[in-house]
Amino acid sequence: MKPALIALCLACLATLPARAGDLVAYTEQLPPLNYQDGAQLTGYATDLLRMAAHDADFSLSIELQPWARAYRAVLDTPDSVIFSITRTPEREPLFYWVGPISPRQIKLYRLNARRDINIQTESDLMHYTHGAMFESAAAKKLAGLGLQPGHGLDLGATDEITLKKLLLGRTDTVAMLDWAMAWQLKQQRLKPQLVRPIWLLDGGSQYWFALNRSTPLQKVKRLQAALNQISADGRMQALRQKYLAE
């Protein structure tokens, strides 16, 4: 084939729309659900989406973005997905939803040795100092209960730092997603028995995949059917075991 003809063919291919099976996904750094490991995007939800897309015969690309940018991209882009996202009444009409992919539980943890800490009601929270990551859902939940920095709430830049403060006795408890706590214990090579969950701070929602509302409904249904099969045949639970010791 002549070079000029090859160039013309390539130019035509470049202008073709994406095939019907294409999906583009956006996510944030939220280990172990979704995170960057070297050059590789990985995590429980990342692996699960790849598996579901493969079973539904969709090609898939995934980009790591700051959450606000990822959220806006999926609102504006057909055939796009954002994860891991909680399904709330405010968000319900903005997306098509595929899932659920995991419970979302924020728990208060104490050191297993701190038997003196006893929380039976929300009012008991006021007797202790609780660590949480700055601007996290856990920090906002505690602040909503009346705790403030310097008055029962100790904020850290990362989950790693908040856990270290707990280990050093600078806080009585730490508030963290159960996924994040399992991840931090693993990363810091600590035994899971070192800490103990003592209070469910927020357990009313789940994580989902959310798709742009212009995505063909048949595509949404195919992805949901693939996810249902992955759950039924045990592959979803195997992924959970890989990333979260239960």
C-alpha positions in Angstrom: 0.0 0.0 0.0 1.3 3.4 -0.9 2.4 5.7 2.0 -0.1 8.4 1.0 -3.0 5.8 1.1 -1.8 4.5 4.5 -1.7 8.0 5.9 -5.2 8.6 4.6 -6.5 5.4 6.2 -4.9 6.3 9.6 -6.4 9.8 9.4 -9.9 8.3 8.8 -9.5 5.9 11.8 -8.4 8.7 14.0 -11.7 10.5 13.3 -13.9 7.5 14.0 -16.1 7.6 17.1 -15.2 5.2 20.0 -16.8 1.8 19.5 -20.0 1.1 21.5 -18.1 -1.0 24.0 -15.7 1.7 25.2 -15.8 3.0 28.8 -13.6 5.6 30.4 -13.4 5.6 34.2 -12.1 8.2 36.7 -11.0 7.6 40.2 -9.1 9.2 43.1 -6.4 8.0 45.5 -8.3 6.0 48.1 -6.3 2.9 49.1 -7.0 0.0 49.1 -10.1 0.7 47.0 -8.4 2.6 44.2 -4.8 3.9 44.2 -1.6 4.3 42.2 1.1 1.7 42.8 4.1 2.8 40.8 2.9 3.1 37.2 -0.1 0.8 37.9 -3.6 1.8 38.9 -4.8 -0.9 41.3 -7.1 -1.6 44.3 -10.2 -3.6 45.1 -12.7 -1.4 43.2 -10.2 -0.9 40.3 -9.7 -4.6 39.8 -13.5 -5.2 40.2 -14.3 -2.7 37.5 -11.8 -4.1 35.1 -13.2 -7.6 35.7 -16.8 -6.4 35.1 -15.9 -4.5 32.0 -14.0 -7.5 30.6 -17.0 -9.8 31.3 -19.4 -7.3 29.7 -17.1 -7.1 26.6 -16.3 -3.4 27.2 -12.8 -1.9 26.6 -11.9 0.3 29.6 -9.4 3.1 30.3 -9.0 4.4 33.9 -7.6 7.8 34.9 -6.5 8.9 38.4 -7.7 12.5 39.0 -8.5 14.7 42.0 -12.0 13.9 43.2 -13.6 17.2 42.1 -12.2 17.0 38.6 -13.2 13.4 38.3 -16.7 14.1 39.4 -17.1 16.9 36.9 -15.7 14.8 34.1 -18.2 12.1 34.6 -21.1 14.5 34.8 -20.1 15.9 31.4 -18.8 12.8 29.6 -21.0 10.0 28.1 -19.8 6.4 28.6 -17.8 7.5 31.7 -17.7 6.0 35.2 -16.6 7.4 38.6 -15.6 5.2 41.5 -15.6 4.5 44.4 -18.6 6.7 45.2 -21.3 6.6 47.8 -24.9 6.7 46.6 -26.7 9.6 48.3 -30.1 11.1 47.7 -28.5 14.3 46.3 -26.4 12.3 43.8 -29.2 9.8 42.9 -30.6 11.6 39.9 -27.2 12.6 38.5 -25.9 9.2 37.5 -26.8 5.7 36.6 -25.7 3.3 39.4 -24.0 -0.1 39.1 -23.4 -2.0 42.3 -23.2 -2.0 45.2 -19.5 -2.9 45.3 -18.8 -2.7 49.0 -20.2 -1.5 52.4 -18.9 1.8 53.5 -18.2 1.8 57.3 -16.4 4.4 59.3 -15.5 3.0 62.7 -13.8 4.3 65.9 -10.8 2.2 66.8 -8.9 2.0 70.1 -5.8 0.1 71.0 -6.8 -3.3 72.2 -4.9 -2.6 75.4 -7.0 0.5 76.2 -9.7 -1.3 78.1 -10.5 1.9 80.0 -12.2 3.4 76.9 -15.9 2.7 77.0 -18.4 4.2 74.4 -22.0 3.2 74.7 -23.7 6.3 73.4 -22.8 9.3 71.2 -22.5 11.5 74.4 -19.7 9.2 75.6 -17.6 10.4 72.6 -17.2 13.8 74.4 -15.0 12.2 77.1 -12.2 11.2 74.7 -9.9 12.6 72.0 -10.5 11.2 68.6 -8.0 11.3 65.7 -9.2 11.7 62.1 -7.7 12.7 58.7 -8.1 16.3 57.9 -11.2 17.0 55.6 -12.1 13.3 55.7 -15.7 12.1 56.0 -14.7 10.7 59.4 -13.5 14.2 60.6 -16.7 15.8 59.3 -18.9 13.3 61.0 -17.1 13.9 64.3 -17.3 17.7 63.9 -21.1 17.3 63.2 -21.4 15.7 66.6 -19.9 18.7 68.3 -16.2 17.8 68.5 -13.7 20.4 67.3 -9.9 20.6 66.8 -8.4 21.1 70.3 -11.6 20.0 71.9 -11.9 16.2 71.4 -10.8 16.2 67.8 -7.2 15.7 66.6 -6.7 16.1 62.9 -3.8 14.6 60.9 -2.7 15.0 57.3 -3.1 11.3 56.4 -4.6 8.1 57.8 -1.0 6.9 58.4 -0.3 9.9 60.7 -3.6 9.5 62.6 -2.8 5.8 63.3 0.6 6.7 64.5 -0.8 9.2 66.9 -3.1 6.5 68.3 -0.1 4.2 68.7 1.8 6.9 70.6 -1.1 7.6 72.9 -1.7 11.1 71.6 -5.4 10.2 70.9 -7.8 7.8 72.6 -9.3 6.5 69.4 -9.0 7.0 65.6 -11.9 7.3 63.2 -11.3 5.6 59.9 -12.9 3.6 57.1 -12.5 -0.1 57.9 -10.9 -0.5 54.4 -8.4 2.2 55.3 -7.6 0.7 58.7 -6.9 -2.7 57.3 -4.7 -1.1 54.6 -2.7 1.0 57.1 -2.1 -1.9 59.4 -0.8 -3.9 56.5 1.4 -1.0 55.2 2.9 -0.4 58.7 3.3 -4.2 59.3 1.2 -4.2 62.4 -0.9 -7.0 63.6 -4.7 -6.5 63.1 -5.2 -7.5 66.8 -3.4 -4.4 67.9 -6.5 -2.3 67.4 -10.2 -2.9 68.2 -13.3 -1.3 66.6 -15.6 0.0 69.4 -18.1 2.3 67.7 -19.7 2.4 64.3 -19.6 6.1 63.4 -21.1 5.9 59.9 -22.4 2.7 58.3 -25.5 3.8 56.4 -24.1 3.9 52.8 -22.3 1.7 50.3 -19.8 2.2 47.5 -20.9 2.0 43.9 -19.8 2.6 40.3 -21.6 5.7 38.9 -22.1 6.3 35.2 -22.9 9.4 33.2 -26.6 9.7 32.5 -26.1 9.9 28.8 -24.6 6.4 28.8 -26.9 4.0 26.9 -29.1 2.1 29.4 -28.3 -1.2 27.8 -24.6 -0.7 28.6 -25.4 0.1 32.2 -27.5 -3.1 32.4 -24.7 -5.2 30.9 -22.2 -3.9 33.4 -24.6 -4.6 36.3 -25.2 -8.1 35.0 -21.5 -8.8 34.8 -21.1 -7.5 38.4 -23.9 -9.6 39.6 -22.3 -12.7 38.2 -18.9 -11.8 39.7 -20.6 -11.5 43.1 -22.5 -14.8 42.6 -19.5 -16.9 41.6 -17.3 -15.7 44.5 -14.8 -13.6 42.6 -15.9 -10.4 44.4 -15.4 -12.0 47.8 -11.9 -13.3 46.6 -11.0 -9.7 45.7 -12.2 -8.5 49.1 -10.0 -11.1 50.8 -7.0 -9.9 48.7 -7.3 -6.3 49.8 -9.1 -6.5 53.2 -8.5 -9.1 55.8 -11.9 -10.0 57.2 
